[in-house]
Amino acid sequence: MLGPNRLDGVGFPDIGKFGIEKIARPSPSGSGYHKTGIMVMKHEDIWRAIDALAVENGLSASGLAKKSGLDPTTFNKSKRRTGDGHERWPGTESVAKILNATGASLESFTALITGTRALSPGALQRMVHRRIPLIGFAQAGGEGYFDDGGYPVGGSWDEVSLPEIPDPNAYALEISGDSMEPVYRDGDQVIVSPASPIRRGDRVVVRTTKGEVMSKQLVRQSARRIELKSLNPAHPDYSFDLREVTWMHRIIWASQ
């Protein structure tokens, strides 16, 4: 549902009545950041978050729209751009309706946009906790921590109590240093799920056949290669032949 505000030539609804005081517009420089240093939301990230929210609730994008009282075609691929190819952004009224229909919070939806599933302190208290294995990211490239399938093994892992994760083989890595800023900072913990499906745009942990372990964003995966984007713009991007990759797991949560 489009309203009076304008964004890249496309209508954007009045956000004040939804309790959202500010919304980040795309940076004119295309860098993803404004001069204030605040990370902005990208067109593809918001649509990917809507798709992810639908999947988490066992729905298609059309099913999510219908469940939310919207026209079933609201989130169709053809509706994501205008007839002349300009990006069309979902209205905040539509977003408010899908959050209400699924019971998701604005915070959790924002976490889907950024590629990590974040939970509010209140939600953490309500959830069942369990202890999962934890090591420092710098240790992850060492021998004896993972089996051939990328599952944690051995008795050298520490443990951390975190929200219940459906994947019994999930593990946590603690970030050290600044190589992953501004996305992850020193001391942050990320939960990694070997069982979670991986989509383009997800943040992943990758181990190569040379023993290197890195956290990147999956840009593209074909039958032969994967392309990875560094979380820190000061570090290079990577492209690997799949034969050079031992495993790749999705980051599903971050304590930030």
Secondary structure, 3 states (H helix, E strand, C coil): CCCCEEECCEEECCCHHHCCCCCCCCCCCCCCECCCCCECCCHHHHHHHHHHHHHHCCCCHHHHHHHCCCCCCCCCHHHCECCCCCECCCCHHHHHHHHHHHCCCHHHHHHHHHCCECCCHHHHHHCCEEEEEEEEHHHCCCCCCECCCCCECCCCCEEEEEECCCCCCCEEEECCCCCCCCCCCCCCEEEEECCCCCCCCCEEEEEECCCCEEEEEEEEECCCEEEEEECCCCCCCEEEEHHHEEEEEEEEEEEC
